[in-house]
């Protein structure tokens, strides 16, 4: 669950923040007959999620998709939206040692995993790296896993806590644990359906606009009111601290991220039939990931440009990208810098959340990506169950 703290569902509920967390939880509370009001300090709703329409094509300032299962598709239907499904069976590429390639695990690495599967799971591991190291060895536990994490969490396996991915009883060996883990995953898929990435004709803005249409009578924009009784705070941790005066909220760490959409007249040939490219930490580059937008979602009547979104640590990535792909000719680009883009899902965050929960006033709750999951799907599922 992403909600911490408690509220009285029999009284009017004030929701602070009309970002995606605030809109989603407000939608489900209103649907269940609860009285709500949403207070948003800016002049627009959606928070980080915003789609720009340009002469070159769509630009997503943050998330470009929802990894949706059956309940999410049902929500889209309720909102009158027709999702665009992601292209199936696209290659997942990595950039490592000067090459863009698929990354198979070698036979020797598979053998090592098999031989180590009888080892006990390190149940007190403070990072995903520590959790996987006895099973997989250094190359997979850090290099390969961090490559996969970079483009989503902007963090490596030494920063991410294992509970982000692995839960349940760990007092067993790896083989027994992963059998149980896979069994639970299969039960979840059977209950909720298999997930697939979706977007919309007008990008993620369509999703935000549909929620706004349902809630427009309950939202006050340009509103900077102080905290009232029976509230859910759906802002980032920094602004939640200003509302609650809980200083520990400002100790929640975030990654600064630059998101840049590039438009080109020629496609990057190495990315043909590929979802995108993830960049290995051993490259020591500022680029974390490169998303092949036009290949993932096939929209009708698109502009005659190829579109790629780069996730990077800073703006110096363009020179790096030109060295990797010298034939890249950028027609136009739009960059968004997020100072507090993504919470760091580390052990420190878990300890802080436990302490913050003890300090919360009665009838005040927190609901945001730092309280639970980064995944839009998990945020939606959590909100629907409140």
C-alpha positions as a Python dict, from the first residue, in 0.01 Angstrom:
ca = {
    (1, 'X'): (0, 0, 0),
    (2, 'X'): (117, 354, -77),
    (3, 'X'): (-109, 530, 179),
    (4, 'X'): (47, 591, 520),
    (5, 'X'): (-147, 745, 805),
    (6, 'X'): (-526, 738, 838),
    (7, 'X'): (-832, 942, 750),
    (8, 'X'): (-1202, 938, 841),
    (9, 'X'): (-1391, 825, 532),
    (10, 'X'): (-1718, 947, 682),
    (11, 'X'): (-1605, 1311, 673),
    (12, 'X'): (-1504, 1547, 392),
    (13, 'X'): (-1151, 1464, 271),
    (14, 'X'): (-911, 1736, 157),
    (15, 'X'): (-648, 1624, -92),
    (16, 'X'): (-335, 1835, -133),
    (17, 'X'): (-183, 1814, -479),
    (18, 'X'): (-348, 1749, -815),
    (19, 'X'): (-59, 1549, -957),
    (20, 'X'): (-131, 1198, -1076),
    (21, 'X'): (-142, 1055, -720),
    (22, 'X'): (-390, 1320, -606),
    (23, 'X'): (-611, 1283, -912),
    (24, 'X'): (-617, 903, -890),
    (25, 'X'): (-699, 879, -520),
    (26, 'X'): (-960, 1156, -553),
    (27, 'X'): (-1124, 974, -845),
    (28, 'X'): (-1164, 649, -653),
    (29, 'X'): (-1278, 818, -330),
    (30, 'X'): (-1543, 1015, -521),
    (31, 'X'): (-1648, 703, -711),
    (32, 'X'): (-1713, 532, -376),
    (33, 'X'): (-1933, 820, -263),
    (34, 'X'): (-1693, 1009, -36),
    (35, 'X'): (-1696, 1389, -22),
    (36, 'X'): (-1366, 1539, -144),
    (37, 'X'): (-1192, 1861, -235),
    (38, 'X'): (-854, 1891, -410),
    (39, 'X'): (-620, 2184, -346),
    (40, 'X'): (-347, 2246, -605),
    (41, 'X'): (-93, 2528, -561),
    (42, 'X'): (-6, 2557, -933),
    (43, 'X'): (-223, 2660, -1227),
    (44, 'X'): (-256, 2313, -1379),
    (45, 'X'): (-320, 1950, -1285),
    (46, 'X'): (-112, 1642, -1361),
    (47, 'X'): (209, 1728, -1176),
    (48, 'X'): (510, 1597, -1366),
    (49, 'X'): (292, 1419, -1619),
    (50, 'X'): (235, 1653, -1912),
    (51, 'X'): (237, 1610, -2289),
    (52, 'X'): (343, 1892, -2518),
    (53, 'X'): (211, 1902, -2875),
    (54, 'X'): (479, 2043, -3106),
    (55, 'X'): (517, 2080, -3486),
    (56, 'X'): (753, 1780, -3467),
    (57, 'X'): (534, 1550, -3258),
    (58, 'X'): (443, 1474, -2898),
    (59, 'X'): (681, 1540, -2610),
    (60, 'X'): (627, 1360, -2279),
    (61, 'X'): (779, 1563, -1995),
    (62, 'X'): (779, 1258, -1765),
    (63, 'X'): (618, 911, -1787),
    (64, 'X'): (537, 810, -2146),
    (65, 'X'): (319, 508, -2062),
    (66, 'X'): (134, 305, -1802),
    (67, 'X'): (226, -60, -1757),
    (68, 'X'): (-140, -161, -1747),
    (69, 'X'): (-321, -477, -1643),
    (70, 'X'): (-695, -549, -1650),
    (71, 'X'): (-801, -307, -1370),
    (72, 'X'): (-610, -23, -1540),
    (73, 'X'): (-769, -101, -1877),
    (74, 'X'): (-1109, -102, -1702),
    (75, 'X'): (-1029, 243, -1559),
    (76, 'X'): (-944, 370, -1908),
    (77, 'X'): (-1280, 240, -2031),
    (78, 'X'): (-1457, 419, -1742),
    (79, 'X'): (-1281, 742, -1840),
    (80, 'X'): (-1381, 703, -2207),
    (81, 'X'): (-1023, 648, -2322),
    (82, 'X'): (-904, 417, -2597),
    (83, 'X'): (-551, 304, -2511),
    (84, 'X'): (-282, 250, -2771),
    (85, 'X'): (-100, -76, -2700),
    (86, 'X'): (279, -87, -2720),
    (87, 'X'): (435, -273, -3011),
    (88, 'X'): (503, -632, -2909),
    (89, 'X'): (837, -816, -2909),
    (90, 'X'): (1063, -514, -2940),
    (91, 'X'): (1430, -573, -2862),
    (92, 'X'): (1574, -448, -2533),
    (93, 'X'): (1922, -316, -2599),
    (94, 'X'): (2212, -204, -2382),
    (95, 'X'): (2516, 8, -2459),
    (96, 'X'): (2827, -156, -2317),
    (97, 'X'): (3196, -145, -2411),
    (98, 'X'): (3129, 75, -2713),
    (99, 'X'): (2851, -139, -2862),
    (100, 'X'): (2472, -129, -2877),
    (101, 'X'): (2359, -487, -2839),
    (102, 'X'): (2120, -729, -2675),
    (103, 'X'): (2250, -862, -2346),
    (104, 'X'): (2216, -1237, -2309),
    (105, 'X'): (2338, -1399, -1990),
    (106, 'X'): (2628, -1630, -2073),
    (107, 'X'): (2621, -2006, -2017),
    (108, 'X'): (2886, -1975, -1748),
    (109, 'X'): (2676, -1714, -1565),
    (110, 'X'): (2368, -1938, -1585),
    (111, 'X'): (2572, -2227, -1447),
    (112, 'X'): (2692, -2010, -1159),
    (113, 'X'): (2333, -1910, -1077),
    (114, 'X'): (2225, -2275, -1076),
    (115, 'X'): (2512, -2382, -850),
    (116, 'X'): (2450, -2093, -611),
    (117, 'X'): (2071, -2141, -597),
    (118, 'X'): (2114, -2363, -289),
    (119, 'X'): (2265, -2075, -92),
    (120, 'X'): (2051, -1901, 167),
    (121, 'X'): (1896, -1568, 77),
    (122, 'X'): (2065, -1280, 268),
    (123, 'X'): (1743, -1170, 440),
    (124, 'X'): (1910, -863, 597),
    (125, 'X'): (2046, -730, 266),
    (126, 'X'): (2022, -350, 253),
    (127, 'X'): (2044, -328, -126),
    (128, 'X'): (1943, -524, -434),
    (129, 'X'): (2314, -571, -502),
    (130, 'X'): (2371, -740, -165),
    (131, 'X'): (2059, -952, -218),
    (132, 'X'): (2172, -1085, -558),
    (133, 'X'): (2550, -1100, -517),
    (134, 'X'): (2574, -1451, -357),
    (135, 'X'): (2351, -1589, -633),
    (136, 'X'): (2474, -1415, -947),
    (137, 'X'): (2817, -1268, -879),
    (138, 'X'): (2939, -910, -934),
    (139, 'X'): (2880, -876, -1310),
    (140, 'X'): (2508, -948, -1297),
    (141, 'X'): (2436, -810, -946),
    (142, 'X'): (2584, -471, -1027),
    (143, 'X'): (2658, -426, -1397),
    (144, 'X'): (2360, -593, -1561),
    (145, 'X'): (2095, -518, -1297),
    (146, 'X'): (2203, -153, -1263),
    (147, 'X'): (2178, -117, -1639),
    (148, 'X'): (1814, -225, -1618),
    (149, 'X'): (1742, 5, -1324),
    (150, 'X'): (1902, 321, -1463),
    (151, 'X'): (1636, 406, -1721),
    (152, 'X'): (1349, 365, -1470),
    (153, 'X'): (1478, 453, -1123),
    (154, 'X'): (1790, 657, -1217),
    (155, 'X'): (1963, 451, -944),
    (156, 'X'): (2193, 150, -943),
    (157, 'X'): (2155, -183, -761),
    (158, 'X'): (2367, -63, -468),
    (159, 'X'): (2110, 210, -397),
    (160, 'X'): (1780, 24, -444),
    (161, 'X'): (1643, -181, -153),
    (162, 'X'): (1548, -542, -246),
    (163, 'X'): (1193, -496, -111),
    (164, 'X'): (1114, -284, -419),
    (165, 'X'): (1104, -612, -614),
    (166, 'X'): (1119, -899, -366),
    (167, 'X'): (890, -954, -69),
    (168, 'X'): (778, -1246, 143),
    (169, 'X'): (955, -1497, 364),
    (170, 'X'): (1327, -1491, 283),
    (171, 'X'): (1433, -1744, 545),
    (172, 'X'): (1514, -2007, 283),
    (173, 'X'): (1752, -2075, -5),
    (174, 'X'): (1732, -1890, -335),
    (175, 'X'): (1570, -2179, -521),
    (176, 'X'): (1288, -2215, -268),
    (177, 'X'): (1242, -1840, -241),
    (178, 'X'): (1214, -1782, -615),
    (179, 'X'): (973, -2074, -652),
    (180, 'X'): (746, -1905, -395),
    (181, 'X'): (800, -1565, -554),
    (182, 'X'): (708, -1692, -902),
    (183, 'X'): (402, -1867, -761),
    (184, 'X'): (278, -1537, -615),
    (185, 'X'): (352, -1357, -943),
    (186, 'X'): (144, -1613, -1136),
    (187, 'X'): (-144, -1574, -889),
    (188, 'X'): (-130, -1197, -937),
    (189, 'X'): (-134, -1229, -1318),
    (190, 'X'): (-426, -1470, -1296),
    (191, 'X'): (-618, -1224, -1078),
    (192, 'X'): (-524, -894, -1245),
    (193, 'X'): (-432, -1000, -1599),
    (194, 'X'): (-106, -975, -1787),
    (195, 'X'): (36, -623, -1804),
    (196, 'X'): (136, -433, -2116),
    (197, 'X'): (249, -74, -2179),
    (198, 'X'): (-21, 165, -2299),
    (199, 'X'): (-45, 527, -2403),
    (200, 'X'): (-309, 737, -2574),
    (201, 'X'): (-365, 931, -2897),
    (202, 'X'): (-266, 1259, -2734),
    (203, 'X'): (-8, 1100, -2505),
    (204, 'X'): (-34, 1077, -2127),
    (205, 'X'): (-206, 1416, -2124),
    (206, 'X'): (-524, 1238, -2237),
    (207, 'X'): (-521, 1036, -1913),
    (208, 'X'): (-471, 1348, -1700),
    (209, 'X'): (-741, 1540, -1888),
    (210, 'X'): (-992, 1256, -1848),
    (211, 'X'): (-938, 1250, -1471),
    (212, 'X'): (-963, 1629, -1458),
    (213, 'X'): (-1295, 1617, -1643),
    (214, 'X'): (-1433, 1385, -1374),
    (215, 'X'): (-1302, 1601, -1088),
    (216, 'X'): (-1309, 1958, -1219),
    (217, 'X'): (-1586, 2068, -981),
    (218, 'X'): (-1381, 1949, -683),
    (219, 'X'): (-1046, 2111, -771),
    (220, 'X'): (-917, 2454, -661),
    (221, 'X'): (-612, 2569, -857),
    (222, 'X'): (-359, 2835, -749),
    (223, 'X'): (-444, 2742, -392),
    (224, 'X'): (-184, 2757, -115),
    (225, 'X'): (-388, 2681, 196),
    (226, 'X'): (-247, 2541, 520),
    (227, 'X'): (-315, 2188, 642),
    (228, 'X'): (-668, 2109, 759),
    (229, 'X'): (-812, 1812, 945),
    (230, 'X'): (-883, 1487, 756),
    (231, 'X'): (-637, 1533, 470),
    (232, 'X'): (-438, 1326, 226),
    (233, 'X'): (-114, 1489, 110),
    (234, 'X'): (-24, 1384, -246),
    (235, 'X'): (273, 1612, -307),
    (236, 'X'): (643, 1526, -309),
    (237, 'X'): (812, 1477, 29),
    (238, 'X'): (956, 1831, 37),
    (239, 'X'): (617, 1999, 4),
    (240, 'X'): (460, 1746, 240),
    (241, 'X'): (715, 1858, 499),
    (242, 'X'): (609, 2221, 455),
    (243, 'X'): (245, 2125, 515),
    (244, 'X'): (298, 1893, 812),
    (245, 'X'): (610, 2053, 966),
    (246, 'X'): (764, 1704, 982),
    (247, 'X'): (1131, 1771, 907),
    (248, 'X'): (1211, 1403, 840),
    (249, 'X'): (1016, 1432, 514),
    (250, 'X'): (1289, 1659, 378),
    (251, 'X'): (1539, 1379, 438),
    (252, 'X'): (1375, 1165, 167),
    (253, 'X'): (1631, 1163, -115),
    (254, 'X'): (1550, 1221, -481),
    (255, 'X'): (1739, 1185, -807),
    (256, 'X'): (1772, 1488, -1033),
    (257, 'X'): (1689, 1388, -1389),
    (258, 'X'): (1689, 1554, -1730),
    (259, 'X'): (1431, 1428, -1979),
    (260, 'X'): (1494, 1535, -2339),
    (261, 'X'): (1290, 1444, -2644),
    (262, 'X'): (1487, 1457, -2969),
    (263, 'X'): (1335, 1478, -3315),
    (264, 'X'): (1537, 1358, -3613),
    (265, 'X'): (1474, 1326, -3985),
    (266, 'X'): (1657, 993, -4000),
    (267, 'X'): (1612, 699, -3766),
    (268, 'X'): (1890, 555, -3558),
    (269, 'X'): (1955, 227, -3737),
    (270, 'X'): (2091, 43, -3427),
    (271, 'X'): (1753, 104, -3260),
    (272, 'X'): (1537, -43, -3535),
    (273, 'X'): (1271, -276, -3388),
    (274, 'X'): (1394, -188, -3039),
    (275, 'X'): (1221, -45, -2733),
    (276, 'X'): (1529, 159, -2660),
    (277, 'X'): (1877, 142, -2508),
    (278, 'X'): (1988, 121, -2147),
    (279, 'X'): (2338, 236, -2056),
    (280, 'X'): (2573, 31, -1842),
    (281, 'X'): (2725, 207, -1537),
    (282, 'X'): (3071, 102, -1656),
    (283, 'X'): (3032, 346, -1947),
    (284, 'X'): (3060, 633, -1696),
    (285, 'X'): (2823, 843, -1907),
    (286, 'X'): (2555, 1094, -1814),
    (287, 'X'): (2301, 908, -2028),
    (288, 'X'): (2085, 662, -1835),
    (289, 'X'): (1844, 550, -2106),
    (290, 'X'): (1723, 619, -2459),
    (291, 'X'): (1359, 546, -2550),
    (292, 'X'): (1252, 482, -2911),
    (293, 'X'): (914, 659, -2896),
    (294, 'X'): (789, 608, -3249),
    (295, 'X'): (872, 237, -3244),
    (296, 'X'): (689, 173, -2915),
    (297, 'X'): (358, 345, -2993),
    (298, 'X'): (225, 357, -3347),
    (299, 'X'): (-4, 660, -3369),
    (300, 'X'): (-206, 753, -3678),
    (301, 'X'): (-118, 1067, -3874),
    (302, 'X'): (217, 1117, -3702),
    (303, 'X'): (463, 1386, -3805),
    (304, 'X'): (742, 1273, -4045),
    (305, 'X'): (1007, 1276, -3773),
    (306, 'X'): (1166, 1009, -3558),
    (307, 'X'): (1135, 1067, -3186),
    (308, 'X'): (1370, 957, -2906),
    (309, 'X'): (1360, 1045, -2537),
    (310, 'X'): (1686, 1058, -2344),
    (311, 'X'): (1697, 1019, -1966),
    (312, 'X'): (2019, 1170, -1833),
    (313, 'X'): (2194, 1301, -1522),
    (314, 'X'): (2267, 1638, -1683),
    (315, 'X'): (2248, 1826, -2013),
    (316, 'X'): (2594, 1727, -2137),
    (317, 'X'): (2451, 1404, -2280),
    (318, 'X'): (2420, 1542, -2637),
    (319, 'X'): (2793, 1529, -2703),
    (320, 'X'): (2804, 1177, -2559),
    (321, 'X'): (2517, 1072, -2783),
    (322, 'X'): (2682, 1213, -3095),
    (323, 'X'): (3000, 1016, -3020),
    (324, 'X'): (2799, 695, -2981),
    (325, 'X'): (2577, 758, -3284),
    (326, 'X'): (2777, 991, -3516),
    (327, 'X'): (2505, 986, -3784),
    (328, 'X'): (2252, 1139, -3542),
    (329, 'X'): (2111, 1463, -3684),
    (330, 'X'): (1889, 1644, -3433),
    (331, 'X'): (1619, 1858, -3593),
    (332, 'X'): (1474, 1981, -3265),
    (333, 'X'): (1485, 1897, -2895),
    (334, 'X'): (1293, 1985, -2579),
    (335, 'X'): (1442, 1934, -2232),
    (336, 'X'): (1276, 1922, -1892),
    (337, 'X'): (1483, 1923, -1573),
    (338, 'X'): (1327, 1765, -1265),
    (339, 'X'): (1516, 1860, -946),
    (340, 'X'): (1321, 1601, -748),
    (341, 'X'): (1238, 1355, -1022),
    (342, 'X'): (1245, 1010, -865),
    (343, 'X'): (1268, 906, -498),
    (344, 'X'): (1566, 688, -413),
    (345, 'X'): (1411, 362, -297),
    (346, 'X'): (1685, 280, -48),
    (347, 'X'): (1694, 152, 310),
    (348, 'X'): (1710, 507, 441),
    (349, 'X'): (1370, 582, 283),
    (350, 'X'): (1215, 275, 450),
    (351, 'X'): (1345, 382, 792),
    (352, 'X'): (1231, 741, 739),
    (353, 'X'): (880, 633, 635),
    (354, 'X'): (849, 430, 957),
    (355, 'X'): (954, 733, 1162),
    (356, 'X'): (732, 975, 964),
    (357, 'X'): (430, 750, 1016),
    (358, 'X'): (477, 781, 1394),
    (359, 'X'): (488, 1162, 1366),
    (360, 'X'): (181, 1211, 1146),
    (361, 'X'): (-110, 1394, 1311),
    (362, 'X'): (-440, 1210, 1350),
    (363, 'X'): (-653, 1206, 1034),
    (364, 'X'): (-361, 1304, 808),
    (365, 'X'): (-225, 1062, 548),
    (366, 'X'): (45, 1066, 281),
    (367, 'X'): (0, 913, -64),
    (368, 'X'): (272, 957, -327),
    (369, 'X'): (544, 766, -508),
    (370, 'X'): (788, 809, -218),
    (371, 'X'): (547, 635, 23),
    (372, 'X'): (516, 324, -191),
    (373, 'X'): (593, 252, -554),
    (374, 'X'): (719, 450, -852),
    (375, 'X'): (490, 250, -1082),
    (376, 'X'): (177, 431, -1203),
    (377, 'X'): (7, 92, -1211),
    (378, 'X'): (79, 30, -842),
    (379, 'X'): (-31, 383, -750),
    (380, 'X'): (-361, 327, -930),
    (381, 'X'): (-415, -17, -775),
    (382, 'X'): (-335, 118, -427),
    (383, 'X'): (-578, 409, -469),
    (384, 'X'): (-856, 181, -592),
    (385, 'X'): (-831, -36, -279),
    (386, 'X'): (-865, 247, -23),
}
